[in-house]
Amino acid sequence: MENKAEATAKLPSVVSLIDKLAKKGIIHKNKAANLKSGLMHKINNL
């Protein structure tokens, strides 16, 4: 992604998708937390 504003705007939908996958048992809840944490770090470093 090129800019922080675009990434920040898309973040809630991505986090929601990850949460839904964890709730359905497709991915483990700790894996979901790690994915969200990684996304936060990448966006903060933009």
PyRosetta script that sets phi, psi and omega in degrees:
from pyrosetta import init, pose_from_sequence

init()
pose = pose_from_sequence("MENKAEATAKLPSVVSLIDKLAKKGIIHKNKAANLKSGLMHKINNL")
pose.set_psi(1, 145.3)
pose.set_omega(1, -173.9)
pose.set_phi(2, -85.3)
pose.set_psi(2, -40.6)
pose.set_omega(2, -175.4)
pose.set_phi(3, -129.9)
pose.set_psi(3, 157.3)
pose.set_omega(3, -176.4)
pose.set_phi(4, -68.0)
pose.set_psi(4, -34.8)
pose.set_omega(4, -178.9)
pose.set_phi(5, -63.3)
pose.set_psi(5, -42.9)
pose.set_omega(5, 179.2)
pose.set_phi(6, -65.1)
pose.set_psi(6, -43.7)
pose.set_omega(6, 179.8)
pose.set_phi(7, -65.1)
pose.set_psi(7, -41.5)
pose.set_omega(7, -179.8)
pose.set_phi(8, -66.0)
pose.set_psi(8, -34.8)
pose.set_omega(8, 179.9)
pose.set_phi(9, -68.2)
pose.set_psi(9, -34.3)
pose.set_omega(9, -177.8)
pose.set_phi(10, -86.7)
pose.set_psi(10, -13.7)
pose.set_omega(10, -175.1)
pose.set_phi(11, -57.3)
pose.set_psi(11, -47.8)
pose.set_omega(11, -177.8)
pose.set_phi(12, -58.9)
pose.set_psi(12, -37.7)
pose.set_omega(12, 179.9)
pose.set_phi(13, -69.9)
pose.set_psi(13, -36.3)
pose.set_omega(13, 178.4)
pose.set_phi(14, -68.8)
pose.set_psi(14, -43.2)
pose.set_omega(14, 178.9)
pose.set_phi(15, -62.7)
pose.set_psi(15, -40.3)
pose.set_omega(15, 178.4)
pose.set_phi(16, -62.1)
pose.set_psi(16, -42.8)
pose.set_omega(16, 178.7)
pose.set_phi(17, -62.6)
pose.set_psi(17, -44.3)
pose.set_omega(17, 178.8)
pose.set_phi(18, -61.7)
pose.set_psi(18, -42.8)
pose.set_omega(18, 179.0)
pose.set_phi(19, -62.6)
pose.set_psi(19, -40.0)
pose.set_omega(19, 179.1)
pose.set_phi(20, -64.4)
pose.set_psi(20, -40.9)
pose.set_omega(20, 178.8)
pose.set_phi(21, -63.4)
pose.set_psi(21, -39.8)
pose.set_omega(21, 179.2)
pose.set_phi(22, -67.8)
pose.set_psi(22, -40.0)
pose.set_omega(22, -178.6)
pose.set_phi(23, -65.6)
pose.set_psi(23, -35.9)
pose.set_omega(23, 179.4)
pose.set_phi(24, -79.6)
pose.set_psi(24, -8.2)
pose.set_omega(24, 178.9)
pose.set_phi(25, 85.8)
pose.set_psi(25, 11.9)
pose.set_omega(25, 179.0)
pose.set_phi(26, -72.8)
pose.set_psi(26, -40.3)
pose.set_omega(26, 172.2)
pose.set_phi(27, -125.2)
pose.set_psi(27, 154.7)
pose.set_omega(27, -179.2)
pose.set_phi(28, -71.5)
pose.set_psi(28, 151.7)
pose.set_omega(28, -177.7)
pose.set_phi(29, -63.5)
pose.set_psi(29, -32.8)
pose.set_omega(29, 178.1)
pose.set_phi(30, -70.9)
pose.set_psi(30, -36.1)
pose.set_omega(30, 175.6)
pose.set_phi(31, -63.1)
pose.set_psi(31, -40.6)
pose.set_omega(31, 178.2)
pose.set_phi(32, -62.4)
pose.set_psi(32, -43.1)
pose.set_omega(32, 179.6)
pose.set_phi(33, -63.5)
pose.set_psi(33, -40.5)
pose.set_omega(33, 178.9)
pose.set_phi(34, -65.8)
pose.set_psi(34, -39.5)
pose.set_omega(34, 178.2)
pose.set_phi(35, -63.3)
pose.set_psi(35, -45.3)
pose.set_omega(35, -179.3)
pose.set_phi(36, -64.9)
pose.set_psi(36, -40.3)
pose.set_omega(36, 179.3)
pose.set_phi(37, -63.0)
pose.set_psi(37, -43.3)
pose.set_omega(37, 178.5)
pose.set_phi(38, -62.0)
pose.set_psi(38, -40.8)
pose.set_omega(38, 178.0)
pose.set_phi(39, -63.1)
pose.set_psi(39, -42.7)
pose.set_omega(39, 179.2)
pose.set_phi(40, -60.7)
pose.set_psi(40, -43.3)
pose.set_omega(40, 179.8)
pose.set_phi(41, -62.9)
pose.set_psi(41, -44.1)
pose.set_omega(41, -179.4)
pose.set_phi(42, -63.8)
pose.set_psi(42, -41.0)
pose.set_omega(42, 179.9)
pose.set_phi(43, -68.3)
pose.set_psi(43, -40.3)
pose.set_omega(43, 179.8)
pose.set_phi(44, -66.5)
pose.set_psi(44, -27.0)
pose.set_omega(44, -179.6)
pose.set_phi(45, -86.0)
pose.set_psi(45, -4.4)
pose.set_omega(45, 178.5)
pose.set_phi(46, -69.1)
pose.dump_pdb("model.pdb")
